[in-house]
Amino acid sequence: MNPIVVRKSLTRQLLLAACGVLLLLAAADVAVVHLLSSPPEADAASGALTPTGRTQQRSDMLWAALLGVVGGALVVGGGAGAMRRLPVAVVGEDGLELRVAGPGRTVTIPWGNIRWLHTGSDGDDELVPTPVLLVHVTDPSPYPQEPWSAAWDGATLMMDAGGWDMAASDVVIHANVALADWRRRQGGTPDSTMAAGMAGDGDE
């Protein structure tokens, strides 16, 4: 089978970079330009800053620094993501490769160690639920115990699937097809293998 490669959405990465540029422009306006922001209070005759103006200037510099740091991070992160386009998940013939070992680092979970796959959502954000890829494995010990953009719930790896260029539900469909094909190649049937996995869960 041809691998199914999933990446972060290019549109989302470009939007992040664009938001970063806007924040950098806002930082420049607050600190120096003052086209939209109010300049610090100054004496009308001499042009020197008043005591209130100096306080306002210090506050403006703090806000400009904060906006600059956040904006710069968004530009770098969004721009790098748009240019590098590293896969976050790859559905392959022999397993599921996930970018959970750190920035740019992946882990491959063989189909033989996967019992089932499903989708869910992150309930922490009730306004806009974040899609989550759920991968239940037989043995989680070979994999990072503090995964990147993911978390363990027992033997189930819960991976943040927000902003992918393929819906998590579609990834699960492709992965289940590959998992069923792998089980057939091992001499079993998808139904019997799944039943054995569920029975094993009950024994634990």
C-alpha positions in Angstrom: 0.0 0.0 0.0 1.0 3.6 -0.5 1.7 5.4 2.8 -0.9 7.9 3.9 1.0 11.0 5.0 -0.7 13.6 7.2 0.8 17.0 7.9 -0.1 20.2 9.7 -2.5 22.3 7.6 -0.5 24.7 5.4 -3.3 27.3 5.7 -3.1 27.2 9.4 0.7 27.6 9.4 0.4 30.6 7.1 -2.3 32.2 9.3 -0.1 31.8 12.3 2.8 33.5 10.6 0.4 36.3 9.4 -0.9 36.8 12.9 2.8 37.0 14.1 3.5 39.8 11.5 0.5 41.7 12.7 1.7 41.5 16.3 5.2 42.7 15.3 3.6 45.7 13.5 1.5 46.4 16.6 4.7 46.2 18.8 6.4 48.7 16.5 3.4 51.0 16.7 3.2 50.9 20.5 7.0 51.4 20.9 7.8 54.0 18.2 5.4 54.8 15.4 2.2 55.6 17.3 -0.1 55.6 14.3 -2.8 53.7 16.1 -1.6 53.9 19.7 -1.4 57.1 21.8 2.1 58.5 22.3 3.4 59.1 25.8 2.3 62.5 27.3 4.8 65.2 26.6 5.2 68.9 27.5 3.7 71.0 24.8 6.4 73.7 24.9 9.6 71.7 25.3 8.4 68.3 23.9 10.0 66.5 26.9 8.1 63.7 28.4 6.2 64.5 31.6 6.4 62.2 34.6 3.2 60.6 33.5 4.6 60.3 30.0 7.7 58.5 31.2 5.4 56.0 33.1 3.4 55.5 29.9 6.6 55.0 27.9 7.8 52.3 30.3 4.4 50.6 30.0 4.5 50.9 26.2 7.9 49.3 26.1 6.7 46.3 28.2 3.7 45.8 26.0 5.8 46.2 22.8 8.3 43.6 24.1 5.5 41.2 24.9 3.9 41.6 21.5 7.3 41.3 19.8 8.1 38.0 21.6 4.7 36.4 20.8 4.7 37.8 17.3 8.2 36.6 16.6 7.4 33.1 17.9 4.4 32.9 15.7 6.3 34.0 12.6 9.1 31.6 13.2 6.8 28.7 14.2 4.3 29.3 11.4 7.0 30.0 8.8 9.0 27.0 9.7 6.0 24.8 9.7 4.9 26.0 6.3 8.3 25.5 4.8 9.3 22.2 6.4 5.9 20.5 6.2 7.0 17.6 8.4 4.5 14.7 8.7 2.6 14.4 12.0 1.3 10.9 11.1 2.1 8.3 8.5 -0.1 5.2 7.9 2.2 2.6 6.5 2.2 -1.0 5.6 3.8 -2.2 8.8 2.7 0.4 11.4 1.6 3.9 12.4 4.3 6.6 12.5 3.4 9.5 14.8 5.4 12.7 15.6 5.2 12.3 19.4 8.9 11.9 20.3 9.7 15.6 20.2 9.9 18.4 17.6 10.5 16.7 14.3 11.0 13.2 15.9 8.6 10.3 15.2 7.8 7.0 16.7 6.5 4.0 14.7 4.0 1.8 16.5 3.8 -1.6 14.7 0.3 -2.9 13.8 1.0 -5.9 16.0 1.1 -3.6 19.0 -2.1 -1.8 18.2 -5.4 -3.1 19.4 -7.8 -0.4 18.2 -7.9 3.2 16.9 -10.6 5.8 17.3 -11.2 9.5 17.5 -12.3 11.7 20.3 -12.2 15.3 21.4 -10.5 17.3 24.1 -13.1 18.3 26.6 -11.0 21.0 28.2 -12.1 23.5 25.5 -15.9 23.3 25.3 -16.2 26.2 22.8 -14.1 24.6 20.1 -13.3 21.0 20.9 -9.9 19.8 19.7 -10.0 16.5 17.7 -7.9 13.8 19.3 -6.5 10.6 17.7 -6.8 7.6 20.1 -4.4 4.7 19.7 -4.8 1.8 22.1 -1.7 -0.3 22.3 -0.8 -3.7 23.8 2.4 -2.5 25.4 3.1 1.3 25.8 6.5 0.8 27.4 8.7 1.1 24.2 7.3 4.6 23.6 7.9 8.1 25.2 6.1 8.3 28.5 5.8 12.1 28.1 4.9 12.3 24.4 5.0 15.5 22.4 1.5 17.0 21.7 0.0 13.8 23.2 -0.7 12.1 26.5 -1.2 8.6 27.8 -4.4 7.4 29.4 -3.4 3.9 30.5 -2.4 2.1 27.3 -4.2 4.6 25.1 -2.2 7.3 23.4 -4.2 10.5 22.9 -2.7 12.7 20.2 -3.7 16.2 19.5 -5.1 16.1 15.9 -6.0 19.8 15.6 -4.9 21.6 12.5 -4.1 18.5 10.5 -4.6 18.6 6.7 -6.7 15.4 7.1 -9.5 14.9 9.6 -8.6 12.5 12.4 -11.7 10.4 11.5 -10.2 9.9 8.0 -6.8 9.0 9.4 -8.6 6.4 11.6 -10.4 4.9 8.5 -7.1 4.6 6.6 -5.3 3.2 9.7 -8.1 0.6 10.3 -7.9 -0.5 6.7 -4.1 -1.0 7.0 -4.5 -2.7 10.4 -7.1 -5.1 9.0 -4.8 -5.8 6.0 -1.8 -6.5 8.3 -3.9 -8.9 10.4 -5.0 -10.8 7.3 -1.4 -11.1 6.2 -0.6 -12.6 9.6 -3.1 -15.4 9.0 -5.9 -14.1 11.2 -9.1 -12.2 10.5 -9.8 -8.6 11.7 -12.8 -9.7 13.7 -11.0 -12.6 15.5 -8.0 -10.5 16.3 -10.1 -7.7 17.6 -12.1 -10.1 19.8 -8.8 -11.5 21.2 -7.7 -8.0 22.0 -10.9 -7.1 23.8 -10.7 -10.4 25.8 -7.1 -9.4 26.7 -8.4 -6.0 27.9 -10.9 -7.7 30.2 -8.2 -9.9 31.8 -6.0 -6.9 32.7 
